[in-house]
Amino acid sequence: MKFLLDENFPKAAVALLESAGHEVFDFRGSGDEGIEDSEVFQKAQSLKAILLTTDRDFFHTIPHLFENHHGVVVIALRQPNRKAILSRMEWILSQISEHQFNNRVFQLRDSTWLAYPSIAD
C-alpha cells in the first residue's frame, strides 16, 4: 500500500511502514511543508496514497466533500505520543484489508475506532 504522512504524524512511521513493504511519502523538509489541509489531501490523492494524520478535522470533512478517495486514517488520542500513535497505526494495518481503505475515513481513538462509511456497508 501507499501512505502519505501528514506533518503531524511521527516520522518513525516511515521505517515501520517501509519495513512492512509499504511505500511511504513524507513531505517534511520539502517545499510542500506547511501546505493547507485541502492540499495535503489532494497530494495524497495524486499519489494514490492513504493519508495518515492526527488532524481530527479530516474525519469530519472528507466523507462529506469527497465520495471517491484512497482513504484517510486519523489517529485521535487523548494524550498522543509517538509510541501510542504507531501502536494504533499497526493495529489498523492488522485489522483492515487494503481494499477496505478505499473511499473510507477511519478515526482511531484510545480504545475504540470508527469508520465512515461503516465497514458493514
Buried (B, 14 or more C-beta within 10 A) or exposed (E): BBBBBBBEBBEEBBEBBEEEEBEBBBBEEEEEEEBEBEEBBBBBBEBEBBBBBBBEEBBEBBBEEBEEBBBBBBBBBEEBEEEBBBEBBBEBBEEBEEEBBEBBBBBBEEEEBEBBEEEEE
